Amino acid sequence: MLAINFYSSLYEDMLIRGRKTATIRLGDKSDKYHAGELVWITVGQRYGRRRKLFTGIIDSVVVKPISEISPRELDRENPEMRTHEELAKFLSMVYDRPVVAEHTITIVHFSPVSE
């Protein structure tokens, strides 16, 4: 089963409470993620131990430039993020390279699945 992992434990509370229902990844990841696919939502460091929070289902996968992200999509990624510039700055830190509004991103919307 595919996992969508979040490196920062800061996201754990948002994920568990349902405040974070999407992830934004740099580049076109439409070959990797598909609507209707079951995934584990996990937290943990890269190459380290990860913990499964819940099983989710991918609701949709959208590819677009950062400049076209809607306020609702930003809110689903992080309720405290408000602008395209904040998103570009955040992605620059995550991917350790400059990211600008023209870069392509993939938005993966997901929902928890009750077991």
C-alpha positions as semicolon CSV with decimal commas, in nm:
position;residue;x (nm);y (nm);z (nm)
1;M;0,000;0,000;0,000
2;L;0,121;0,350;-0,081
3;A;0,189;0,590;0,207
4;I;0,164;0,966;0,212
5;N;0,418;1,066;0,473
6;F;0,449;1,396;0,654
7;Y;0,795;1,474;0,797
8;S;0,683;1,731;1,046
9;S;0,512;1,617;1,363
10;L;0,344;1,961;1,356
11;Y;0,101;1,816;1,101
12;E;0,002;1,522;1,320
13;D;-0,262;1,710;1,519
14;M;-0,405;1,875;1,205
15;L;-0,427;1,536;1,031
16;I;-0,592;1,360;1,324
17;R;-0,845;1,644;1,372
18;G;-0,927;1,658;1,000
19;R;-0,796;2,014;0,957
20;K;-0,543;1,897;0,696
21;T;-0,710;1,710;0,410
22;A;-0,463;1,772;0,128
23;T;-0,095;1,769;0,059
24;I;0,091;1,980;-0,195
25;R;0,394;1,820;-0,357
26;L;0,639;1,990;-0,592
27;G;0,620;1,871;-0,952
28;D;0,370;1,661;-1,146
29;K;0,299;1,353;-0,933
30;S;-0,011;1,241;-1,125
31;D;0,166;0,916;-1,221
32;K;0,219;0,833;-0,853
33;Y;-0,117;0,928;-0,694
34;H;-0,461;0,827;-0,829
35;A;-0,816;0,908;-0,718
36;G;-0,981;0,615;-0,541
37;E;-0,652;0,470;-0,418
38;L;-0,621;0,367;-0,052
39;V;-0,314;0,507;0,125
40;W;-0,164;0,511;0,470
41;I;-0,127;0,858;0,617
42;T;0,195;0,852;0,819
43;V;0,430;1,086;1,007
44;G;0,801;1,044;1,057
45;Q;1,144;1,144;0,941
46;R;1,285;1,048;0,604
47;Y;1,473;0,717;0,632
48;G;1,352;0,688;0,990
49;R;1,072;0,528;1,183
50;R;0,726;0,635;1,071
51;R;0,392;0,596;1,242
52;K;0,063;0,524;1,069
53;L;-0,208;0,770;1,173
54;F;-0,491;0,631;0,962
55;T;-0,591;0,480;0,629
56;G;-0,713;0,733;0,376
57;I;-0,856;0,740;0,028
58;I;-0,735;0,977;-0,239
59;D;-1,031;1,190;-0,345
60;S;-0,862;1,383;-0,625
61;V;-0,526;1,470;-0,774
62;V;-0,483;1,815;-0,931
63;V;-0,175;1,942;-1,116
64;K;-0,131;2,317;-1,166
65;P;0,113;2,606;-1,117
66;I;0,144;2,744;-0,764
67;S;0,000;3,074;-0,891
68;E;-0,335;2,902;-0,966
69;I;-0,393;2,747;-0,623
70;S;-0,721;2,856;-0,469
71;P;-0,758;2,983;-0,111
72;R;-0,957;2,668;-0,031
73;E;-0,674;2,444;-0,156
74;L;-0,424;2,639;0,055
75;D;-0,652;2,602;0,357
76;R;-0,671;2,224;0,309
77;E;-0,291;2,205;0,294
78;N;-0,239;2,424;0,598
79;P;-0,514;2,637;0,757
80;E;-0,252;2,891;0,864
81;M;-0,113;2,947;0,512
82;R;-0,274;3,233;0,322
83;T;-0,070;3,327;0,013
84;H;0,105;3,173;-0,286
85;E;0,425;3,336;-0,161
86;E;0,397;3,161;0,176
87;L;0,347;2,829;-0,004
88;A;0,647;2,888;-0,234
89;K;0,863;2,978;0,068
90;F;0,746;2,667;0,255
91;L;0,813;2,439;-0,044
92;S;1,157;2,599;-0,085
93;M;1,240;2,494;0,271
94;V;1,100;2,141;0,227
95;Y;1,274;2,074;-0,105
96;D;1,587;2,277;-0,022
97;R;1,579;2,475;-0,348
98;P;1,416;2,795;-0,474
99;V;1,046;2,757;-0,560
100;V;0,845;3,028;-0,737
101;A;0,480;3,079;-0,835
102;E;0,541;2,939;-1,185
103;H;0,649;2,597;-1,055
104;T;0,411;2,306;-1,109
105;I;0,270;2,135;-0,801
106;T;0,040;1,842;-0,735
107;I;-0,243;1,872;-0,485
108;V;-0,353;1,538;-0,340
109;H;-0,688;1,559;-0,161
110;F;-0,761;1,273;0,079
111;S;-1,020;1,161;0,332
112;P;-0,993;0,919;0,625
113;V;-1,144;0,574;0,594
114;S;-1,313;0,423;0,899
115;E;-1,193;0,072;0,969
